[in-house]
Amino acid sequence: MAAAVVLAVLAAALLAWQQPWRDDASDGPATAVIPRDASTRLTSQLRALSDATSEQQFVAAAGDLPAGRDFGRRTWRSLRAVAQPGATFRYVSGGEVADRADGSATATVDVSWRATARSGLDPEVTRTSTVRLRVAPAADGDLSLVGAAPADGGVPLWLLGAVTVDVEPGRAVIRVGGGDAAVPIDEMVTSARAAVERTVRGVGGDLTIVSPHSQAQMAALLGQDEAAVAQVAAVTTGIDGDETATDPVVVLNPAVFATMDRRAAQVVLTHEATHVLTSAVGTTAVNWVVEGFADYVALRDDTAPLSVSAGQILAEVRAGRVPRALPTDADFGSTQHGLGAVYESTWMVFRMLGEQHPPTDVVAFYRDVLGGEPVDRALRARFGLSVAELTSDWQAYLTKSASTVS
């Protein structure tokens, strides 16, 4: 027992001495602590960051520890890639008490910025979010900013890693930390836009894709825990996780997206492109219509058998679990069990409608609902069906499909 206590004490001492965020022994002894006037120092540093007009000034304001200089250089260059001059940092609270074994602290900071015109984002929108900056002390009392994490909403992408922007007419790809190098995103984005335009005539606007290098970056961009996005290959939302944004983007999850075969990944990207290019984000339209139509577009030219494109829901039906009703909005929660089957079931609604009616009627129904028309009224106007009749037809369609698919 005594030996265990001694080992525990030694381990704690070793952690405090190593201070993992340090990478240069010349930065001072391991006794560096957060100074008493940390809030005053941070307020001044953040003001200097906001006022910086050169990389040298920005790096100096970020702090003199190697990790602070690295953070400053990377953040400045990422800012220049995607943001207009004038990003502001405002101290809110914290940073005064170490909350990690390495002696660093958490400061809450408000950040505001505007995108450049060539970023694929709306340059007229002021984006404001609250983030947690990691603050590391030096022996002389100076503080360095060494990292960022979500506090309230998503973290601005330029705080999460090196940012590059590739813009072509009608589309933009923003990579964070190098993005997902294993996937030919640029080519796939072009294909996704073309697929949407073939089905929905007259769509406009830019299709912007954000490709983070890691799932952790993706979660931070959305302001969510990693567990909340672990099942999601991609999501359409505002650049800082704002679901009401007027310029939504598609954010990829490399932990899922990169594991897919090319066909599946293209279906996902085209699905999300449909949300963006038809302005579905931020509407009050029911999810089964929004999600089912997006798969209708993504799978119209797909040659995979139903056992691949609807295998999960058809397996449920063969097991005697035919859905009792159309999916509710709650059924589409990202952590819900059986999420794949839910998406497949809504696609089967639109697949059925597409087999029975002209594509123009299917698109018109979608536009009606997206524009605020109640589903029952839109169904009656375009297909002569009530919700109950559609549900019954869909259940029969699922049952018949399941019986023909092995």
Rosetta blueprint (number, residue, H / E / L):
1 M L
2 A H
3 A H
4 A H
5 V H
6 V H
7 L H
8 A H
9 V H
10 L H
11 A H
12 A H
13 A H
14 L H
15 L H
16 A H
17 W H
18 Q H
19 Q L
20 P L
21 W L
22 R L
23 D L
24 D L
25 A H
26 S H
27 D H
28 G L
29 P L
30 A L
31 T L
32 A L
33 V L
34 I L
35 P L
36 R L
37 D L
38 A H
39 S H
40 T H
41 R H
42 L H
43 T H
44 S H
45 Q H
46 L H
47 R H
48 A H
49 L H
50 S H
51 D H
52 A L
53 T L
54 S L
55 E H
56 Q H
57 Q H
58 F H
59 V H
60 A H
61 A H
62 A H
63 G L
64 D L
65 L L
66 P H
67 A H
68 G H
69 R H
70 D H
71 F H
72 G H
73 R H
74 R H
75 T H
76 W H
77 R H
78 S H
79 L H
80 R H
81 A H
82 V H
83 A E
84 Q L
85 P L
86 G L
87 A L
88 T E
89 F E
90 R E
91 Y E
92 V E
93 S E
94 G E
95 G E
96 E E
97 V E
98 A E
99 D L
100 R L
101 A L
102 D L
103 G L
104 S L
105 A E
106 T E
107 A E
108 T E
109 V E
110 D E
111 V E
112 S E
113 W E
114 R E
115 A E
116 T L
117 A L
118 R L
119 S L
120 G L
121 L L
122 D L
123 P L
124 E L
125 V L
126 T E
127 R E
128 T E
129 S E
130 T E
131 V E
132 R E
133 L E
134 R E
135 V E
136 A E
137 P E
138 A L
139 A L
140 D L
141 G L
142 D L
143 L E
144 S E
145 L E
146 V E
147 G E
148 A E
149 A E
150 P E
151 A E
152 D E
153 G L
154 G L
155 V L
156 P L
157 L H
158 W H
159 L H
160 L L
161 G L
162 A L
163 V E
164 T E
165 V E
166 D E
167 V E
168 E E
169 P L
170 G L
171 R E
172 A E
173 V E
174 I E
175 R E
176 V E
177 G L
178 G L
179 G L
180 D L
181 A L
182 A L
183 V L
184 P L
185 I H
186 D H
187 E H
188 M H
189 V H
190 T H
191 S H
192 A H
193 R H
194 A H
195 A H
196 V H
197 E H
198 R H
199 T H
200 V L
201 R L
202 G L
203 V L
204 G L
205 G L
206 D L
207 L E
208 T E
209 I E
210 V E
211 S E
212 P E
213 H L
214 S L
215 Q H
216 A H
217 Q H
218 M H
219 A H
220 A H
221 L H
222 L H
223 G L
224 Q L
225 D L
226 E H
227 A H
228 A H
229 V H
230 A L
231 Q L
232 V L
233 A L
234 A E
235 V E
236 T E
237 T E
238 G L
239 I L
240 D L
241 G L
242 D L
243 E L
244 T L
245 A L
246 T L
247 D L
248 P L
249 V E
250 V E
251 V E
252 L E
253 N L
254 P H
255 A H
256 V H
257 F H
258 A L
259 T L
260 M L
261 D L
262 R H
263 R H
264 A H
265 A H
266 Q H
267 V H
268 V H
269 L H
270 T H
271 H H
272 E H
273 A H
274 T H
275 H H
276 V H
277 L H
278 T L
279 S L
280 A L
281 V L
282 G L
283 T L
284 T L
285 A L
286 V L
287 N H
288 W H
289 V H
290 V H
291 E H
292 G H
293 F H
294 A H
295 D H
296 Y H
297 V H
298 A H
299 L L
300 R L
301 D L
302 D L
303 T L
304 A L
305 P L
306 L H
307 S H
308 V H
309 S H
310 A L
311 G H
312 Q H
313 I H
314 L H
315 A H
316 E H
317 V H
318 R H
319 A L
320 G L
321 R L
322 V L
323 P L
324 R L
325 A L
326 L L
327 P L
328 T L
329 D H
330 A H
331 D H
332 F H
333 G L
334 S L
335 T L
336 Q L
337 H L
338 G L
339 L H
340 G H
341 A H
342 V H
343 Y H
344 E H
345 S H
346 T H
347 W H
348 M H
349 V H
350 F H
351 R H
352 M H
353 L H
354 G H
355 E H
356 Q H
357 H L
358 P L
359 P H
360 T H
361 D H
362 V H
363 V H
364 A H
365 F H
366 Y H
367 R H
368 D H
369 V H
370 L H
371 G L
372 G L
373 E L
374 P L
375 V H
376 D H
377 R H
378 A H
379 L H
380 R H
381 A H
382 R H
383 F H
384 G L
385 L L
386 S L
387 V H
388 A H
389 E H
390 L H
391 T H
392 S H
393 D H
394 W H
395 Q H
396 A H
397 Y H
398 L H
399 T H
400 K H
401 S H
402 A H
403 S H
404 T H
405 V L
406 S L
